[in-house]
Structures are given as C-alpha cells and as structure tokens.
C-alpha cells in the first residue's frame, strides 16, 4: 500500500528543498502552491505575492478551505497508484488534511519543516520567487488558514536552521525510511 507524506511549514522553512530531495529520489511530489500559481496565471494576474495570496484566499472563500487538495486529488490518486511513497508539498490547513483522509480513507503522515522567522525571512529575500516578499504577510495568511495546527499534528519534524547538508541528510533518511516497501 502506498503512503502519502504531507509536507507543511511556514514560508521559507525549507519545504522546496525537501521536495527537491524527494524528486531526486524518484518520489513524486504534488505541490499545492503550483495550483494557486496556475490559477493566478489563468486569471491574467501578475504572479506576485499579493496576487497569489489573493487568489488563494478567493478560491478558499468560493469553494471551501479544502479546494486545493480536492482539485489535486486526481493527480494524487494517479501518483499513489504507481509509487510506494508520494509527497504532497505545501498543505496549509486541517480541512485539507481532513479532505485527504476522506478521499484516501487513511491518515497521511505529516512532516513539519521548522525554522525561525529570521532564518525564513533571510531565505525568502534571497530566493527570487515572485511571491517571496518576506514572511510577515504570508505568515499571517497561512496562520489564518491553520498551518500551525497542522504543524502541531505532524508525526515528523525536521529543524532547518543552519546546516543545509545536515537538513538534506535528515530529509533523505526520513524519505528512505518511509519509502521502504518491505
């Protein structure tokens, strides 16, 4: 039976780095933020932090707090049918987790990536992604969605403050352990 690992954490904590490691290990990654960025482009909006945030809020208001997960479910199902471990990058709320449980019929594993605000802010300023405008606005928005409750529910936690190589080793070790099929 396949396992789903949900990746959560505040902006700049290291979720993208963990996802890159999964990809290098041939573990499929479904990135929830990609759906929001695609919807932003579909609406003809510039892909900056304000617009991406507005689209994310609008989708949740119009279709419910679990809209992103439900729209990605066909992709998740497809990946789960072919791989022993699938990573969902960027879950932000308990309603998304509850929708996943409803759809898959089981509890997912949750990995919280943790880093201080100053570390995350420094990373975001150097990353160069269009929605990276510091932690303050994004943290507030994601906390309002309930990301901290999801972090509290995590089965696994990896701290990502200083040494990137140590962080990479920790992520790889966890993914190797979860991906075992024996």
Order of alpha helices (4+ residues) and beta strands (2+ residues): beta-alpha-beta-alpha-alpha-alpha-beta-alpha-beta-alpha-alpha-alpha-beta-alpha
